[in-house]
Amino acid sequence: MAVEPKKHEMPTQDAKTRARNFKEVALGYTAEVAVAEAKRCLNCKNRPCVDGCPVNIAIPDFISKIKENDFEGAYGVISESSSLPAVCGRVCPQETQCESKCTLGIKFEPVGIGRLERFVSDYHNANFKGEPEIPASNGRKVAVIGSGPSGLTCAGDLAKKGYKVTVFEALHLAGGVLVYGIPEFRLPKSIVQKEVDALKKYGVDVETNVVVGKTITVDELFGQGFEAVFIGSGAGLPRFMGIPGESLKGVYSANEFLTRNNLMKAFNNDSRTPIMHAENVAVVGGGNVAMDAARTALRLGAKNVYIVYRRSMDELPARKEEVEHAEEEGIRFEILRNPVEIIGYNNPDDRRDPRNGFVTGIKVRKCELGEPDEKGRRRPVEIAGSEYVIDVDCVIMAIGTSPNPLIKNTTAGLDVNNHGGIIVEEATGKTSKEGVYAGGDAVTGAATVILAMGAGKQAAKAIDEYLKNKK
């Protein structure tokens, strides 16, 4: 039977409609479409897609289950390797990981692995009524700092081995970047909560409003009987460019802007954490966070939203799907542009003028691409005398984040690099401090959900081996 050359389309909300609501954009496959897409899989003997998955899901096996209409069986295969399948099916960059290795992709479009993972997970969440089989306790305690993807993965894997795991979360809701960083229209918070609840059924305890380094220290955790600690505290410290005007009213880090909306529900009129509803917004950056911030600003009522990025469309680091969705929704791309100053209103004749100190525009300078940098991307070279101003009343900086120094500053013997990332052994996540492991953005800086999960999984294995050998 001939293989269909293209993957089945993912149904979505109409672009004009979704640009003004926070409902999920992608609507998911039906069972019939999922089976049809699964049948495109060649079931290769060398299984290159598995090598492309940071958590090594047995992809051909779960797809084979879908072909047989055994959707719960497919979920069972996925859950052997992943603690957050419904999340990964929505936000993982499959196009650069598992799908990029798909043999079918050599000649045609690769199998829609991510879309199938989402379908299977959603089917399970909607239909499974049983309880997981809880492993016998081994009587040993492990602390996990942070309830983002690396922390939840590490906690889940250890709990399934019989460890008593307690997750400590600084915010009032578990999920880390999954709840404060990724908008509802990409990842519904109900999905994250179901994943957290599933881990709790394995005996994982989650303590919120605990700021490790303030409420309690790493050394104090050991004093409470925890035999190992995993640090998955993420990278929540925003970066700015250091250009004039960044202290003006109406300038946000993407981290603050998204947290206020996603976690604190600032889009509600009665929110205790309000946020500016701007008419014209510039978002500086070209990654997934920039796309999330721009599309959120649009949903808050902005008339014009600009992505300001210093390279070309070909170099945008955001997922292709997110860029396409942004374009469909009307986001405007100011590419090969580098911000040099944020302009603010100033009335020297009336210092009480309420407009004083607010953003009125962002001055950008045109760029052209030069020689490649150390990562192989062509460097943007500014063109002298090419400056102009884009009229905006809000600027959102989405140029990256760094690990918060709180844990580093309160934990003796924990080595970090020049960027504040915790230094670990690459193969284990082991830090310079005995019994302490780390992974995810706290080590690498801001990266993808699935890479953080891979680090959590790797550390869980290493912690298990460490404690088994500990006398």
N, C-alpha and C positions, 0 to 999 in steps of 0.2 A: 504494500500500500504506500502510495506517495506521501511524503511528509509535507505538511503545510509549511510554506516558507516563512510566514510571519507569525509572531506570537499573537494570541488573541488580545484584543484591545481591552484595557481596563475602563469600565464605564465610570464617568465622573459627573458631578454637578455641572450645569451650564455655567460658563465662565462669568457672565454678567451677574447671575444670581448668587454664586458662591462668593464673589468679591465683596459682598455685603453681609455675609453671615459667617459664623464660626463652625458650621457643621463640616464634617469630614468631606474632603474633596473627592477622593476616590471611593467608589461605592462597593467594590469587591466583585469577584467572580460568582456566578451561580454554580451549582453542582455540575450542570451539563457542560458549561464552559470549562470548568476546572478539569473535568475528565478529558475533554477534547484537547486541552493544552498539555495535560500529562502524557497523552498519547504521542506527542511530538518528540518525547524523550527517546533517545537511541539506546539507553541503558548500556553505555560504554563499559567495556571491561576494565579499562584503566582509570575510570572515574575522575577525570581531571577537575570536575566541579567541586569535589570534596576537598581537594588540595587548595582550592581558591576560597574556601570558607574558613574564617579565623577560629571557629569553634568546631570545625570538622563534622558537620552534620552529614549523615549518610544519605545524601540527596537522591541518588537513583532509587534507593530502597523506599523512601517515603513517596516518591513519585509513582513507583510501581503499585503501592497500596492505593493511591488515588485512581489509577487505571482500573483497579478491581472494585472501585466504589467503597473501599474500606477506609473511610476518612478518619475514623478513630484510631485505626491501626497506623495510619500515616502520622497522626499526632504522636502516637507512642514512639515512633522512630525519631521524630524531631526532638521530643522532650528528653531523649537519652543524652543529647548533646547540648541542648539549649534550654535555659531557664526562662527565656522571654520570647517565645516564638511569635506571639501576636504583635509584639513591638518590632522585632526584626523584619517581619513580613511587610512592615510599613515604612521603616526609616533606614534600613540598611542599603548601602550603595552596591546592590547586587551587580550592577552593570560593570563595575570595576573589580569585582571579586568572583563569586561563583559563576555568574553568567558569562564573564569575560573568558572563562576557561572552557565553556560548553563547546563540545565538538560540533554540534549542529550549527553553532555560530560561525564556523569557518566558511560555510557556504550560504547559510540563511540567518535569520534572526535566532538568537539563542532561546532556549526554553525559558518561559517566565517563572523562574524558580521562586523569586520573591513573592510574586502574586499567588503562587500555589501555596507557599508557606502561610501567607495571610489567610487564604481560604480555609486551610486545614485548622488553623488556630481558632478562627472565628466559629467554625463548625463545632469544634470541641467546646468552646466557651458557651455556645448556645444550647448544646444538647447533652453534655456530660453531666450526670447527676450523682455519680459515685464519689468515693473518697480515695485519695492515694494510699498506697501501702506504706506505712511508716516504718522505717528501719529501726532495729533495736538500738537503744542508746549505748554508746561506748563510755559514757560518764565523763567526757572531756569537753571543756568549754573554749570557744573561740569568739573573739570580738571582731566585728566588722565595722569600720568607720566609713559612713556614707552609704546611702541607699540608692545610688545611681546604678547604671548597668553593670559596672565592674563589681560593686559591692553585693548587689543582689545575686549575680551569677556565682560569686565566691560562696556566699551564704547558702544558696541552693545546693551547690555541689557538695559542700561539707555536711549539710543537714542530711542529705541522702546517704552519707557514709556513717551516720549515727552521732555526729557531733551536736552539742547543744550550742547553737549560734545565736548571738544577740547582735542586732544591727543598730548602730547609733546614728541618728539623723539630726542634723542641725536645724532643719526647718520643721514646720508643723505637719508636714505631709510627706510620706515616703515616696520615693521615685527619683529623687535627684534631678538631673537635667531632663529626664523624661517628663517631669511635671512642670518645672519652672522654665525650661528652655525651648521645648518643642510645642508649637501651637496646637490647639484643639483640632484645627482643620486638617492637620497632618497626623496627629496621634491623640485620639480621644482619651481623656484622663480616666474614663471608666475602664478602658483597656488596661492601662497601667495598674489601676487598683486591682483588677482581677488577677494580674500576674503577681502582685504583692500578696494578695490573699491566698493564692495557690502556694506560695512559699511558706506562709504562716501555717498552712495545713501540715507541712512537714516538720513543724515545731520551731520554726524560726521566730524569735521575738524581735519586735521592732520598737525601739524607744526613740520618740521624736523630741524635738526641742532640747537636744543634748549637743552642745558645742564642744567637741573634744579640743582641749587646749584652754578652755575656759571653765566649762561645767565640770570636766574631769580630764585628767591627762592620760597619756598612753601608759606611763609607769603605774598610775593608779589603777588602771584596768588590770594589769598583771597582779596587783595587790588584791584585787577582788576575785582572783581565782581563774582568770582567763590565761590559758597556756600559750596562746598565739594571738596576734593581732594583724588584721589586714586593713591597710589604709587605701580606701577608694573614695577619697574626699573630693575628687574632681578638680576642675580649674575654673574657679568662679571669680577670679580677680581680673577685671576688665583692663584692656590696653587702650591708650589714646595716642594720637599722632604727635602731640606736643606743638601744635600750630596755634597761632593767635586766635582767641575767641572761643576756646573749648570750655571756658567757665561761664559762658552766656546761658541765660535761661532758655530752655528749649533744646539743649544739647544733652543727649542721653548716651550711655553705653547700651549696646544691644542687650547685654545681660540684664540691666535694670529694666529696660523697656519691656522685654519679654517676660521677666519675672513678675512685674507689676500686673501684666495682662493675664498670663497663663496661670499663675499661682494665686495672686491676690484679686483676680477678677476686676481689674481696673476699668474694664469696658462697661461695667454696670454703673448706672448713674448714682447709686447709693453706696458705691465702694468707699471703704475707709482708706484706700490707697489709690487716689485718683491719678490720672495721667492726662497730659495735654492732648486734646483732640485737634491736631494741626490740619490745615488745609493743603499745605505743600511741604513735602517731606523729602529729605535727601538721606539715603542710607549709604554709608561709606564702607565698601568691602564687596567681595564677590563670592563668598562661601554660602553654605546652607543657612547659616545664622543670618546673613544679610538678606537672603530671600525670605526667611521667616519674619524678620522685622519689617521688611517692605510690605509684605502681604498682610501682616497684622495692621500696619498703619492704614492701609487701604480699607480694611474692614472696620476700622475705627472712624471712617468717614472722610479720609483725605481725598482731595480732588486729583492731585498730582503726586506721584511718588517716583523718585529717581534713584536708581542704583548708580553710584559713582564708583567706577573701578578703573584702576590705572593700567590694566592690560586690555587685551581684546576679548571678544566673546569666546574665542577658541580656548583661552587660558582660564576662563571662569572655573574655579574649583567646585562650585555647587553642582549637585546632581543635575543631569540633563533634564530629568522629569520636572524638578523644581523650577528650573529656568523656564522651561516651556509653559508651565502653569502660570508663572509670574507674567510672562509675555501675554498669554491669553487673557489674563485679568487686567491688563492695561498698565503694568509697571513699565516705566521708561528707562532704558539703559544708556547712561552717559559713560561710554567706554573710552579707554585711553585718556582718562582725565584723573589728575591727582589734586586733591584739595590742598590749598596753601593758606587759607584763612577762612574763619567763620565770621561773618559780618553781623553786627548788632546795631540796634536803634540807639541813638544818643541825642538827646535834646539838652544842650548845655544851658539853654535859657530857662529851663524848668526841670530841676532835679526831681521833682515830685511827679513828673509825667509817668504814668503807669506803663508806658511802652518802653521806657528806658531799660536797657540790659537784655532785651529779648532778641532772639535771632531774626534777621531779615533776609539773610542770603548766605551762600557759600561760594567763595571764590575758588575756581579750579584752573589748573594749567593743563593744556593739551600735552599729550605724550606720544611718542612713537616707540616701537619695539627695537631694542638694540641687540647686543650679543647675549647668549644664554648665561644664566647664573649657575650656581653650584648644583641646583636641582634640575637643570636642563631647560628651565623656562626663560624665554627672552626677557631681558631687563627692560623696564619702561624708562625711557629717556625723555625728560621734560623739554619742551620747546619754548625757548625764551621769548617773552613778549606775547604769549598766546592766551593770557589770562582773561577770564570773563566770569561773571557772577550769575549763579542760578538763584532765582528768588524763591526762598523757602522760609518757613517759620519754625522748622524743627529739623535737627540733624541727629542721626543715630549712628554711632560709631560701632561697626561690626568688623573689627580688624584683628580679633583674637582675644584670648584670655590666658592667664597664667595661674598656677596653683596658689592658693592662699597660703601665706607664710605662717599661719597660726600654729599648725601642728609641728612644723619644722622648728619654730622658735621655742616650743615648750617641750621638746623631746630631745634629751641629750643623746648623742651618739648616732643621730640620723643624718646621713650625708645627703646633700642636694647639689644640683648643678647650678650653673650661672643663671638659669632661667627659673630657678625655684623648684624644679622637678625633682622628686625623690629618686636617688640613684639606686638601681636594683640590678641583680643578676638577670640577664636577658632570658634565660631559660626557666627561671623559677619565680621571679618577682621578689626574691630575698633581698632585704635591705642590709645596711651596715649594722643595724641593731638586732641583737639576738631575739629570735621569735617574732620579729616584725617583718611583714611582707607588704607589698604595695603594687598597685596596677591602675590602669586607666589614665585619665587625664591628669591625675596627681603626679604621674611619672612622665608622661609624654607631652603634656600640654593638651590643648583642645584637639580632639581627634573624633573618630566615629564611634557610634554606639557599639558596633560589633567588634571593633578592635578592643574596646574597654572590656567587653564580655570575654573575649579571648584571654585577656590578661587576668581577669578574675578566675577563669577556669584553670589557667595555668598555675596560679598561686594556690588555689584550693588543693590541687594535686600535690604541690610542694609542701604545703602545710600538713597534709595528711601523712606524707612520708617523714616529715620532721618530727611530728608528734609520735608516730609509731616507733621511731628510733630514740625518742627521748626517755630517759630513765626517771 
